[in-house]
Amino acid sequence: MLRRIVTLLVAFPLGVILVAIAVSNRQTVQLVLDPFRPEAPALAINLPLYLFLLAALILGVMLGGFATWFGQSRWRRTARTQGQRAARWQAEADRLVRERDVHAKSSSGILAIADR
């Protein structure tokens, strides 16, 4: 519940700020992708400024997420191998319990016959 409240306290003002930026920066700007001839570029994009800002924000979030995901790959690999080891040990423990139970049943049957 606290996490949800904090998220709302951060996300709502951030959304309001982004909408305000989008409304106030509607003029078209040119992004020149030709560093050798900026006065007559071979490749240029004309879009409203807020689209460039939002695209940069989205790209930054995606790159940060990928960097974090790749940075944590060692820990995910370790968790996966440890999980596999734990599953093997659990299977071994279950097998030993079944063998013990079978042995206990057969031993109690022998004792019952010996008591007669």
Backbone bond lengths (Angstrom), bond angles and torsions (degrees), N, CA, C in turn:
res aa  C-N    CA-C-N  psi(-1)  N-CA   C-N-CA  omega(-1)  CA-C   N-CA-C  phi
1 M - - - 1.442 - - 1.535 110.50 -
2 L 1.334 115.67 -43.97 1.461 120.02 179.61 1.531 110.43 -63.50
3 R 1.330 115.50 -39.09 1.465 119.81 179.81 1.533 110.06 -63.32
4 R 1.315 116.93 -39.55 1.457 121.22 179.55 1.526 110.94 -65.17
5 I 1.318 116.72 -41.42 1.467 120.91 179.01 1.524 110.29 -64.34
6 V 1.322 116.68 -44.39 1.472 120.12 179.28 1.526 109.99 -63.59
7 T 1.326 117.08 -40.65 1.460 120.26 178.04 1.518 110.86 -60.77
8 L 1.321 116.25 -43.99 1.463 119.41 178.34 1.521 111.59 -65.49
9 L 1.318 117.08 -37.84 1.459 120.14 179.21 1.525 112.25 -67.62
10 V 1.309 117.39 -24.76 1.463 121.00 178.42 1.529 110.56 -94.13
11 A 1.333 117.35 -45.17 1.462 121.12 -173.88 1.525 112.35 -69.51
12 F 1.323 118.11 -40.67 1.464 119.97 -177.86 1.529 111.99 -64.07
13 P 1.330 119.64 -51.08 1.477 118.00 177.22 1.527 112.95 -62.46
14 L 1.330 116.79 -35.48 1.460 119.53 178.40 1.526 110.45 -64.54
15 G 1.328 116.95 -41.11 1.459 120.66 177.14 1.515 112.12 -63.65
16 V 1.328 116.55 -41.17 1.466 120.50 177.88 1.526 110.50 -62.88
17 I 1.319 116.78 -41.79 1.469 120.80 179.33 1.533 110.57 -64.66
18 L 1.334 116.94 -42.26 1.470 119.86 179.45 1.526 111.25 -64.36
19 V 1.318 117.12 -40.68 1.472 119.76 177.66 1.524 109.96 -64.85
20 A 1.324 117.45 -41.40 1.474 120.42 178.56 1.523 110.89 -62.25
21 I 1.323 117.32 -41.01 1.471 120.90 177.85 1.527 110.18 -64.31
22 A 1.328 116.50 -42.54 1.466 120.35 -179.52 1.521 111.22 -64.03
23 V 1.318 117.57 -40.38 1.462 120.89 -178.84 1.526 111.08 -70.56
24 S 1.313 117.55 -38.44 1.463 119.93 -175.87 1.523 113.70 -84.79
25 N 1.317 118.66 -12.69 1.472 121.55 -177.63 1.526 110.96 -121.90
26 R 1.324 115.58 56.76 1.467 119.68 -178.39 1.520 112.88 -90.13
27 Q 1.322 118.89 -6.51 1.457 120.31 -178.41 1.528 109.95 -67.90
28 T 1.314 114.75 147.65 1.461 121.23 -178.96 1.521 109.47 -80.21
29 V 1.327 114.72 134.77 1.460 120.84 175.35 1.521 108.06 -124.98
30 Q 1.311 115.00 158.97 1.457 120.47 -177.83 1.526 109.40 -109.36
31 L 1.318 115.91 124.18 1.465 121.99 174.44 1.522 106.64 -97.85
32 V 1.316 115.97 112.45 1.465 121.74 -177.37 1.522 108.18 -92.56
33 L 1.332 115.69 124.65 1.462 121.18 -179.46 1.523 111.82 -109.82
34 D 1.322 117.08 20.52 1.461 122.66 178.19 1.534 108.09 -120.11
35 P 1.337 118.49 98.59 1.465 120.16 -175.74 1.533 113.71 -72.79
36 F 1.327 118.98 -13.38 1.458 120.90 -175.24 1.526 113.19 -91.51
37 R 1.345 117.16 -26.16 1.461 120.88 179.19 1.529 109.18 -136.80
38 P 1.309 118.46 72.52 1.468 119.37 -177.81 1.526 113.69 -67.81
39 E 1.348 118.54 -23.47 1.463 120.11 -179.81 1.527 111.48 -76.00
40 A 1.347 118.54 -28.15 1.467 123.45 176.72 1.530 107.57 -137.72
41 P 1.321 117.02 73.50 1.462 119.35 -172.59 1.528 112.96 -70.82
42 A 1.330 114.38 146.75 1.457 120.64 175.53 1.532 110.20 -78.21
43 L 1.328 115.16 -27.58 1.467 119.43 -179.39 1.526 108.90 -137.97
44 A 1.318 115.54 116.79 1.462 121.22 178.98 1.524 108.11 -145.69
45 I 1.322 115.46 149.94 1.461 121.45 -179.39 1.527 108.20 -122.52
46 N 1.320 116.46 128.70 1.460 121.98 177.16 1.524 108.87 -107.85
47 L 1.325 115.86 113.08 1.463 122.30 178.96 1.517 109.19 -145.05
48 P 1.337 117.13 162.30 1.466 118.71 173.44 1.532 110.44 -63.30
49 L 1.326 115.16 148.24 1.460 120.87 -175.90 1.524 112.17 -58.71
50 Y 1.327 117.50 -39.17 1.460 118.93 -177.46 1.524 112.43 -63.61
51 L 1.336 117.86 -29.37 1.473 119.35 177.02 1.523 110.87 -66.89
52 F 1.333 116.66 -39.20 1.463 119.47 175.74 1.528 110.56 -63.31
53 L 1.330 116.61 -41.81 1.470 120.33 179.63 1.525 111.41 -64.76
54 L 1.326 116.53 -45.17 1.470 119.75 179.35 1.534 111.20 -66.38
55 A 1.326 116.95 -38.39 1.468 120.05 178.17 1.527 110.57 -64.05
56 A 1.331 116.28 -40.43 1.468 119.59 177.90 1.523 110.71 -65.08
57 L 1.330 117.01 -40.08 1.464 120.96 177.77 1.527 111.40 -63.26
58 I 1.320 116.75 -46.93 1.466 120.92 179.51 1.522 110.91 -63.56
59 L 1.317 117.14 -43.28 1.466 120.90 178.47 1.527 110.98 -62.22
60 G 1.327 116.87 -41.40 1.469 120.38 178.69 1.518 112.24 -64.27
61 V 1.329 116.94 -41.02 1.467 120.04 178.34 1.525 110.31 -65.18
62 M 1.332 116.56 -42.80 1.469 119.58 -179.92 1.527 111.44 -65.48
63 L 1.325 117.61 -44.96 1.466 120.20 178.95 1.522 111.25 -63.90
64 G 1.321 117.34 -39.61 1.466 120.33 176.39 1.510 112.28 -63.60
65 G 1.328 116.63 -40.29 1.460 120.53 177.79 1.521 112.10 -64.82
66 F 1.333 116.38 -43.62 1.469 119.54 177.94 1.525 111.11 -64.64
67 A 1.320 117.38 -41.60 1.468 120.47 179.57 1.530 110.49 -62.73
68 T 1.316 116.80 -41.48 1.463 120.26 177.79 1.520 110.57 -65.59
69 W 1.329 116.60 -43.17 1.467 121.05 -179.23 1.532 110.69 -61.77
70 F 1.337 116.93 -45.03 1.462 119.96 178.05 1.522 111.15 -67.82
71 G 1.309 118.02 -36.06 1.460 121.52 179.41 1.520 112.78 -66.63
72 Q 1.329 116.85 -27.93 1.459 120.97 -179.46 1.521 112.92 -93.89
73 S 1.322 117.86 5.11 1.464 120.32 -176.37 1.528 111.88 -62.04
74 R 1.321 117.31 -34.53 1.468 120.80 178.71 1.523 110.34 -62.04
75 W 1.326 116.66 -41.82 1.465 120.27 -178.35 1.525 111.41 -71.69
76 R 1.333 117.05 -35.88 1.469 119.37 176.64 1.522 110.40 -66.22
77 R 1.341 117.02 -39.84 1.460 121.13 179.02 1.534 109.99 -64.12
78 T 1.337 116.76 -43.71 1.459 120.91 178.38 1.527 110.76 -62.21
79 A 1.313 117.24 -44.31 1.469 120.72 179.19 1.523 110.58 -62.84
80 R 1.330 117.39 -39.67 1.468 120.70 179.55 1.528 111.21 -64.72
81 T 1.341 117.72 -45.65 1.466 119.69 -179.84 1.528 111.20 -67.99
82 Q 1.331 116.85 -38.45 1.473 118.90 178.19 1.527 110.67 -66.76
83 G 1.323 116.71 -36.18 1.466 120.02 176.41 1.524 111.39 -63.98
84 Q 1.337 116.37 -39.90 1.463 120.22 177.64 1.524 110.92 -65.64
85 R 1.329 116.27 -41.75 1.468 119.89 177.74 1.523 110.28 -63.21
86 A 1.320 117.43 -43.02 1.463 120.89 179.54 1.522 110.46 -62.68
87 A 1.337 117.15 -39.19 1.466 120.25 178.52 1.525 110.63 -65.34
88 R 1.339 117.18 -40.13 1.472 119.46 177.84 1.523 111.16 -64.00
89 W 1.348 116.72 -44.95 1.463 119.91 179.57 1.521 110.86 -64.49
90 Q 1.335 118.07 -37.15 1.460 120.68 178.49 1.525 110.26 -65.88
91 A 1.334 116.86 -41.10 1.465 120.22 177.89 1.528 110.13 -63.44
92 E 1.325 117.02 -40.66 1.466 120.76 177.66 1.526 110.80 -63.81
93 A 1.311 117.22 -42.82 1.470 120.76 178.70 1.524 110.40 -63.91
94 D 1.323 117.77 -42.05 1.470 120.90 178.09 1.528 110.95 -62.77
95 R 1.335 116.77 -40.79 1.470 120.29 178.97 1.528 110.30 -63.75
96 L 1.325 116.97 -42.78 1.465 120.31 -179.99 1.537 111.27 -65.82
97 V 1.323 117.63 -36.77 1.470 120.70 177.39 1.520 109.74 -64.96
98 R 1.342 117.22 -42.79 1.478 119.69 178.18 1.523 110.71 -63.01
99 E 1.339 117.43 -42.93 1.461 120.20 178.26 1.526 111.11 -62.50
100 R 1.330 117.15 -41.49 1.455 120.90 178.46 1.522 110.74 -62.15
101 D 1.348 116.16 -42.96 1.463 119.39 -179.85 1.524 111.43 -65.17
102 V 1.330 116.67 -41.33 1.463 119.79 177.98 1.516 109.86 -64.16
103 H 1.323 116.98 -42.66 1.463 121.27 179.83 1.529 110.20 -65.15
104 A 1.331 117.50 -39.68 1.467 121.20 179.39 1.518 110.29 -66.06
105 K 1.330 118.22 -39.36 1.467 120.87 177.99 1.512 110.87 -64.77
106 S 1.324 115.97 -44.75 1.458 118.72 -178.47 1.535 110.61 -68.66
107 S 1.318 117.65 -33.87 1.472 120.86 177.47 1.515 110.67 -69.32
108 S 1.321 118.19 -40.25 1.467 120.00 179.33 1.511 110.46 -68.60
109 G 1.321 119.24 -31.16 1.468 122.46 176.25 1.527 110.06 -67.59
110 I 1.306 116.77 -39.25 1.473 120.69 178.24 1.521 109.37 -66.98
111 L 1.312 118.51 -41.87 1.467 121.96 178.98 1.527 111.19 -64.08
112 A 1.339 116.36 -37.30 1.468 119.50 179.93 1.520 110.43 -66.74
113 I 1.326 117.28 -37.50 1.466 120.87 178.53 1.513 109.68 -70.11
114 A 1.345 117.75 -38.46 1.451 121.76 -178.52 1.531 110.66 -69.14
115 D 1.313 119.57 -28.67 1.462 123.19 -179.33 1.508 111.30 -72.68
116 R 1.283 121.94 -21.84 1.454 124.00 -177.40 1.440 110.44 -69.56
